[in-house]
Amino acid sequence: MCGLLGEFCFASHAITSHAHFKNLLALSKHRGPDATEIVSEPQYQLGFNRLAILDISEKGNQPKRSPSSRYHMVFNGEIYNYKDLEATYNLQALRSTSDSEVLVSLLDILGVKETVAQLNGMFAIAIYDTVDNRVYLARDFAGIKPLFYGLSEFGCVVASQFDQVYKHEWLASQLALWPEAVKDYFGFGYMQAPNTIYKNIYQVTPGELITITTDGTKTHELIKAYPPNQVQASSESKATVDEVLKSVIKRQLVSDVSVATFLSGGIDSPLISAFAKGEKDDIEAFTLKVDHPNLNESEVAKSYADHLGIEQHIISVKASDLLKEVEAHFHAYSEPFGDYSSIPTYVITKEAKKYHTVMLSGDGGDELFFGYPRMLDVLDKRLWFKMPLLIRKSLAKITNTLGITKTWAPYFKSLDAFIMNKQRHVPAVVLDKAFKHTEHSDAIKKLYRFKNHSKQQLLYELRYNEFYAHLQRVLVKVDRASMKHSLEVRVPFLDKASIDYAWQLPGVLEKPSDLKKELKQALSRKVPKSIINQKKMGFSVPLFEWLHHQLKDDVIYHTLERPFYGNDIFDESFFKNFVKDFYAKKHEDVWGVWHLYAWQKWRSIHVNHL
């Protein structure tokens, strides 16, 4: 895994100084500590910080030119089918054995669009076409790897990190917060692609190819997008989940540096670890053990490791140890980010890096295989939203009083609002008062638009929402935490073959035992059923206690004693009152308070100098 940076001039403008470009590139040095290279041309500059995984010699360094020298490329990620592509297109006289060499060679043969369409992996790519004088930006189909870009009158800036774009001199002097995207952050705790909180700075969306010409014209094209319904399997598609995962894990274990797995007490990471053990007998697994009884699942993870015969590293930490990393962990997130499970993620990736450079994770299993209880809850309550609002509110009042039901769902204006409320952590009433004339962005509203034609179709729409919304927050959390420690995390469930397989499954969700049924059955063929189906405790911290005690002074300082960053686009008094009410015990919304605190910490660490 690596960090890339590029700038591309418009019209008669000139590139920035080498010193400025070098300083910006250094911001992502932790993403690639093994080699740094910069190439400067009259029209553009490319920079790269490399974390060497495949062909760790200097031959694998970037930026790379295609054999014809037409295309100049920087690429962050891993292409898992690079060997297959090398054989299919009979690539000869490659200058290295890296996946980037195969990628840049294919550009001459297939062109940019067709090359990207052929890829299976996690990737963020920036390509300059020296013949047509245009820039191409591409991102993997699940959004695993980050790719930011900014546009100004001077040119285009593209980078792996948000701060490398907004601190670029072409953009830093004209930053303007985008109210809709800021509201999204306060509600959901992350920036939903293609948005960022700043106007004129964007994210490439999953599966998208963007073309930018030297006059600033920008076009978008989706190379691969998954629909909000089931994709019918072809007659030739007869693979089982075991066969799919076996092949996926086999190709994701390819590395010239050591590989291990994360192992929790749930379903997903034990399944990944089991298949990894089948392919690599000496695979090791890492588990985080905390001293909080409601959060510790290391014993369950140990039972998995023991049965599978996997050497397990149990990282034992006290809550006080996690607490010590809170301040440092904020430095890993150069964008505003409000998921506090980033703290244990930061800690375990830091520890894993002491032993390995590549880890396999179980992320994506819940989103692809119908694993969230909230999905079942929505399906159970969907019929309420077939009634007009006034009727269902009146009926719910009666049924709740009689004890027939116990739900607030009918009081929501729409099914969309009900589902959005499950993911949004600052209540809508607070957001709407703070942002009196601002709605959520179109990107968010589109993701939370449900037809509810049938129970089956709604289930597929829920999966689509989880994949393109909540999963994106999870991927940000893991990528930024792990790459701060120069650790590559691969996500087997988000291999193209795994996603394609999951999208063909007929969704069945009638009862709690149906959640991730396909994966549970696969795991039961690897370990005894007696150690499966135990409730996963989550990768979390005792945040309520921390906010009321150990972190209280810092939270109060940043949220109550300092002005809110961006208070010219919202009424900060509502947010301050929200925090005050929390400490006055009028509500217990730790997520909401954390979103506000994380925003202010991001401002303090990453923006104050601007």
HUHU-V651509 format. One record per backbone hydrogen bond with DSSP energy under -1.0 kcal/mol. NH is the residue of the N-H (numbers start at 1). CO is the residue of the C=O. If there is no record, write none. Layout:
# HUHU-V651509
NH&CO ; NH&CO
This chain:
# HUHU-V651509
3&49 ; 5&47 ; 6&158 ; 7&45 ; 8&156 ; 9&43 ; 10&154 ; 11&214 ; 13&10 ; 21&17 ; 22&18 ; 23&19 ; 24&20 ; 25&21 ; 26&22 ; 27&24 ; 28&25 ; 29&26 ; 31&28 ; 32&29 ; 34&50 ; 37&48 ; 39&46 ; 41&44 ; 45&7 ; 46&39 ; 47&5 ; 48&37 ; 49&3 ; 50&35 ; 60&57 ; 61&58 ; 64&73 ; 66&71 ; 69&66 ; 72&128 ; 73&64 ; 74&126 ; 76&124 ; 78&122 ; 80&120 ; 82&79 ; 85&81 ; 86&82 ; 87&83 ; 88&84 ; 89&85 ; 91&86 ; 102&98 ; 103&99 ; 104&100 ; 105&101 ; 106&102 ; 107&103 ; 110&106 ; 111&107 ; 115&111 ; 116&112 ; 117&113 ; 118&114 ; 119&116 ; 122&78 ; 124&76 ; 125&138 ; 126&74 ; 127&136 ; 128&72 ; 129&134 ; 130&70 ; 133&129 ; 134&129 ; 135&212 ; 136&127 ; 137&210 ; 138&125 ; 139&208 ; 140&123 ; 148&159 ; 149&202 ; 150&157 ; 151&200 ; 152&155 ; 156&8 ; 157&150 ; 158&6 ; 159&148 ; 160&4 ; 165&162 ; 166&162 ; 167&163 ; 168&165 ; 171&168 ; 172&168 ; 174&171 ; 178&197 ; 182&178 ; 183&179 ; 184&180 ; 185&181 ; 186&182 ; 187&183 ; 188&184 ; 189&185 ; 195&192 ; 199&176 ; 201&198 ; 202&149 ; 203&194 ; 204&147 ; 207&140 ; 208&205 ; 209&221 ; 210&137 ; 211&219 ; 212&135 ; 213&217 ; 216&213 ; 219&211 ; 221&209 ; 223&207 ; 224&207 ; 229&227 ; 231&503 ; 237&234 ; 238&236 ; 244&240 ; 245&241 ; 246&242 ; 247&243 ; 248&244 ; 249&245 ; 250&246 ; 251&247 ; 252&248 ; 253&249 ; 256&53 ; 260&358 ; 261&284 ; 262&360 ; 263&286 ; 271&267 ; 272&268 ; 273&269 ; 274&270 ; 275&271 ; 276&272 ; 277&273 ; 278&274 ; 279&275 ; 280&276 ; 283&280 ; 285&311 ; 286&261 ; 287&313 ; 289&315 ; 295&292 ; 296&292 ; 301&297 ; 302&298 ; 303&299 ; 304&300 ; 305&301 ; 306&302 ; 307&303 ; 308&304 ; 309&305 ; 310&305 ; 313&285 ; 315&287 ; 317&289 ; 322&318 ; 323&319 ; 324&320 ; 325&322 ; 326&323 ; 329&325 ; 330&326 ; 331&328 ; 332&329 ; 338&189 ; 342&339 ; 343&340 ; 345&341 ; 346&342 ; 347&343 ; 348&344 ; 349&345 ; 350&346 ; 351&347 ; 352&348 ; 353&349 ; 354&351 ; 355&352 ; 356&352 ; 357&258 ; 358&258 ; 359&488 ; 360&260 ; 361&490 ; 365&362 ; 368&364 ; 369&365 ; 371&366 ; 375&372 ; 377&373 ; 378&374 ; 379&375 ; 380&376 ; 381&377 ; 384&381 ; 385&382 ; 386&383 ; 387&384 ; 392&388 ; 393&389 ; 394&390 ; 395&391 ; 396&392 ; 397&393 ; 398&394 ; 399&395 ; 400&396 ; 401&397 ; 402&398 ; 404&399 ; 405&399 ; 411&408 ; 412&409 ; 418&414 ; 419&415 ; 420&416 ; 421&417 ; 423&420 ; 424&420 ; 425&187 ; 431&427 ; 432&428 ; 433&429 ; 434&430 ; 435&431 ; 438&435 ; 445&441 ; 446&442 ; 447&443 ; 448&444 ; 458&454 ; 459&455 ; 460&456 ; 461&457 ; 462&458 ; 463&459 ; 464&460 ; 465&461 ; 466&462 ; 467&463 ; 468&464 ; 469&465 ; 471&466 ; 472&469 ; 473&469 ; 474&470 ; 475&471 ; 476&472 ; 477&473 ; 478&474 ; 479&475 ; 480&476 ; 481&477 ; 482&478 ; 483&479 ; 484&480 ; 485&482 ; 486&483 ; 487&482 ; 488&357 ; 490&359 ; 494&491 ; 495&492 ; 499&495 ; 500&496 ; 501&497 ; 502&498 ; 503&499 ; 504&501 ; 505&502 ; 514&511 ; 515&512 ; 516&369 ; 516&370 ; 517&514 ; 520&516 ; 521&517 ; 522&518 ; 523&519 ; 524&520 ; 526&523 ; 527&523 ; 531&528 ; 532&529 ; 540&538 ; 543&541 ; 546&542 ; 547&543 ; 548&544 ; 549&545 ; 551&546 ; 555&551 ; 556&552 ; 557&553 ; 558&554 ; 559&555 ; 560&556 ; 561&556 ; 567&564 ; 569&566 ; 571&434 ; 574&571 ; 576&572 ; 577&573 ; 578&574 ; 579&575 ; 580&576 ; 581&577 ; 582&578 ; 583&579 ; 584&580 ; 585&582 ; 586&581 ; 590&588 ; 593&589 ; 594&590 ; 595&591 ; 596&592 ; 597&593 ; 598&594 ; 599&595 ; 600&596 ; 601&597 ; 602&598 ; 603&599 ; 604&600 ; 605&601 ; 606&602 ; 607&603 ; 608&603 ; 610&607
